[in-house]
Amino acid sequence: MEPSVAIVILNWNGQKLLEKFLPSVLQSAYPNLQIVVGDNASTDNSIQFIADNFPNIRIINNDRNYGFAEGYNKILQQIEADYYILLNSDVEVPADWITPVINLMKKDDLIAAAQPKIKWQRDKSKFEYAGAAGGFMDLHAFPFCRGRIFDTVESDLGQYNDAREIFWASGAALFIKSKCWREVGGLDIDLFAHMEEIDICWRLKNLGYKIMFCPKAEVYHVGGGTLNANNPYKTYLNFRNNLLIMQKNLPKEDAYWRIPIRFLLDFIAWIRFLLQGKTEFAMAITKAHVFFIKNLSKTANKRTRRQLPYLSHKGVYKNSIVYDYFIRKIDQFSKLK
């Protein structure tokens, strides 16, 4: 028998997305599958809509909106399966998207998590921002993707059709072995949303596990379904959480110099926002740094029990993606050294 798989969609007031994309999820061709919608105390008609139209979908209700990280933690505590798939509510899937990823993960006990190719639902010739062909980190722990560097997204021409180890798998369609999920304690609830998938992948890598990209499966993500990219709060979460996961997962000898460099690079971004007249985004960076400093002790207590040297991880680009993109004008992963 094939290993059991649970597709778990976390919902908050997403009835319109569920109406549009749940039918494709129900067509998923996998023999040992359950589909679960975990609801973060929606105030729209989401749950009644599912109950009326999709009676075979299991619904698990949270008592309030816990955000992405804690919301998923509470829901997955109640689900038994060999593999979890954390799937965003704004993702359309073809019928054959599960089996290739599970087959890849079954080949190696050290593969803890993986992602399919993630393309843009509105133009399926292009990669999508949140994941593309697998997540990477640069010398200074800036995340980017094969197929997406900062705001530049490539067309899918088959240039990244190799299955390979990556640094992080996107939370838009994250496959993870349930035993590995439990081993690391799930997502960090203090992150609330954004970069929590990078954090859990980094923690898994520090334990010696692998994160993989599977090009034989693809999904189609709308993107920005929960928080718009032009929202200063998203900027705050990204800058804050990036610093938090660095403190949590870097060895001390790396953290002592990499984090101050990140402060300097963030200050340059702060100046850039001011020059663009985006004062609210500059303030978001300031608030992120204040939070990080105030919570140094708390974050230190959450450091993983083992930290591998940062540059030893597969999926680390050993140059600055900021310099290459903004100064050298390199906007395609395939052109990076």
N, C-alpha and C positions, 0 to 999 in steps of 0.2 A: 504493500500500500504506500502511496505517496505520503510524504510528511504533511501534517495538518497545517493549514495556513488560515490566518484571520486577517482580513482586510478591515482596518479600523479607521473610520472617518470621524474626526472631531468636528462637531458642528456648533456654531453659535449664530443664531438668526440668519441661517443660510438657506432658507427654503427655495429661493429662486435657483441657487446653484445646485441644490439637491434635485430639483425638478429637471434640470438640464443634464446633469452628469451621472446621477445614480443609475439610470437605465443602462448605460454602457458598462458600469461596474457589475451589474447583475448578469451581463453577458460573458463575464470572465470565464474562460474555459480551463478550469482546474478542478480535478475530481474530489479533493478533500478540503473544501473551502467553506468558511463561514464569513458573513458580512455583518459588521457591527457599526452602528452609528452611536458614538458617544456624544451626548449633548451637554453643553456648558450652560445650562439654565436659560435656554432661548426664551425670548418673549414674543416671537412671531409664531407662526403655525407649523413650524418645521416638524415637530414630533407627531402631531395629528396627521399631517400630510403623509409621513412615512407609514404610520399605522394604517391609514386608509388605502394606500396605494401599493405598499411593498410589505405585506404581512410576514414574509420570510426573512426580513432584515431584523436582527436583534437590536433593540434600543436599550442603552444604559444611560441613565440620567445622573448628572452631577447636580448637587444642590445649589451651586452658584457658578459664575464664570471664573474658572481657575486659570484662564490663559492656556496657551499651547502646552507648556511643559507639565505643569501640575495636572492639567485636565487630562492629558494622555496617561500620566502616571496612575491616576485614580481609576480610569477606565480599564487599563491593561491589567490591573490587579484582579480584575473580575473575568478575565478571558484566558482560557486554556488552549494553547496551540503550540506547535513546534516553531513556527515562524509567524512573526507579526509583520504586517505591511501598514505603515503609517501613511495614509493617503489623504492629501488635501481635498476638500470638498469641491474645488474648482478644477479638477483633473478629469479629462476624458481618457478612457482606456480602450485599446482594441481587445479582441477576445483572447489573443495569445500572449499576453504581456507578462504572465506570472511564471509559467514553466521554465523559460530560459534562465531567469534569475535564480530560481530555486535549484535548477540543475547545476548552475555554476557554483552556488554556495555549498551544495552537497559534496562537491569534489574535494573540499579541504576543510578539516575541522577548525582551522585557524581563521577561516573567513567568518567574521561575525556579522557584517552588514554589507549591503550593496544597494545600488540604484540602477534603474534602467536609463536609457537615453531620454532626456526630458526636452520636449520641443514645445513650441508656442502654439497654443490651441487656435489662435486666430490666423496664423500663417504657418502651416505645418512643414514648410521648407526650412524654417529657422529654428535654432535652438531657443530655449527659454531661459530667462535670467537666473531663475532659482534652481541651478543644478546642471543644466546643459549636459555635457558629457563627462561629468565627474568633478568633484571639488578638490582644489589644491590650496596650498598656503605658500606665501613667499618668505623671503629671508626675515622679514619683520612681522610675520604672522598676519598679513593681510590675506583674506580669503578671495579666491577667484575661481574660475572654472575653465576647463577645456571647452571652447566654444563661446565663452563670455568673459571678457575682461572689463571690469568696471561697467560702464553703460554701453559698451560695444558688444553686440550679439552677432555671431556668425550664422551664415546659412549652413545647413547640413549637406555637405557634398560627399559624405562618406569618409572624410579625413580623420575621423576619430572612431573608426569601426573596429578597434582592437579592445578586447577585454583586458583590463589592466588594473593594478592596484592604485588607489587614489588616497587622498588624505581624509576626505569627508564625503559622505553621501547625503544628498538633499533630503530634507524633511518633507518635501512635496510628495515624494514616493519612496519612502525609506523601508527597505527590507532588512529585518534584523532577527537573528535567532533569539527565541524567547529566553533561553538559558543565559545568553550573553546580556540581554536586557536586565535580567534579574541580578546577574553577577555584579554589574556596575551600578545597580540601584535606579535604573531608568534615567529620565531627564532631570536636570538641575532646575528645581522649581523657582529658584531666585532669579533665573534668567527671564522668566515669564514668557518671552517670545523673542525670536531672532537669535541665531547662532547656537541654539541648544543642540541641534544635530551635529554641529562641528565639535562641540564640547563632548558629547557622548562618544563620537568617533575617536576623538583624541584620547579620551580615557581608555577606550578599548585598545587603541594602538599602544598606549603605555603598558598594557598588560600582554602585549605580544600578538594581538589579533590583527587581521587584515581587513581592509575596507575595499570593496571592488566596484568596478563599473562594468555593466553588462550591455553591450551594444545590440544584442540580438532581441532586446525588448525595448519598446519605447512607449511613452505616454505623452499626453498633450495638456499642458498646464496653461490656464488663463493668466495667473500671476496677479499679485496685488489685490487678491480678493478680500483680505482682512484689513490690511493697513496700507494706504497709498504711499508710493515711493516719495511723494513730495510732502509727506507729513513729518514735521520736526521731531515728533515722538519716535518715529522709526529711526531717525538719525541718532537720537539719544540712546535708544536700545542698542543699535549697532556699535556705536563707539564705546558705550559702557560695557556691553557683553564681551566685546573683543578683548578689552583689558582684563576682565574677570577670568575668561578662559585661559588667557596667557598666565596669569598668576597661579591658577589652579593646576596647570598641566606642564609648565616648563620646569626643567630642573633648575635648582637655585642658581647654578653657575650661568645658566642662560638667562634666567629672569632678571638678574641684577643689572644686566646691560641692555637687554632687548626691550624691556618695559620703558626705561627712560627714553630710548630712541623713539618708541611709539608715541610718547608724550610730545616729543619734538615734532614728529610728523603730524600728529593731531593738531598741534599749534599752527602748523602751516595751513592745514585745512580750515582751521578757525579763521585765519587771516583771509583766506580765499573767499570764504562765505561772507565776511564783512565787506570785502571789496566788491562782491556781487550784489550787495545790498540785502543779503539774506541773514539779517540779524538774529532771527528766531532759530536758525540752524546753528549759528555760532554759539548761541546760548545753550543749545542742546548739547554741544560738545563740552561746554563748561560744566553743565549739570552732570554729565556723564563722568567727568574727571573728579568732581566733588564726591559723587557717590562712591566711586572706586576708592578714593583715599579714605573716606569715612569707614569703609567696610574692609579695609586691609586685613584686619585681624580675623573677621568672620570668614573671608575667602581663604585665608591661610589654613584655617581649620578644615577646609574641604579639599585640600590638596590630595591628589591621588597617592596611593601607598607606594607607587613606583613611577618615576619619570625617566623615560629614555631620552638621550640627547636629541635635541630638536632636529638637527640636520640628518640624523640617522633614519628618520621616518620616510617611507615612500610617500610621494605626493608633495614633498617640499621643494619648491623652486628656489634655488640658492642664490638668487639675485633679487633686486627690489622691483616688484611689479609696478610700484608707483613711479619710479624713475623710468622704467622701460615704456610705460604707457604715456605719461605726461611729458617727458623730456625726449625720449627716443622715438615716440609716436608709433610704438609697436602695439597693434590692437588685435592681433590674432595669436592664439596659443601656439600654433604651428610655427610661428616665426621667432618664438623665444629660444634662446640658446639652451 
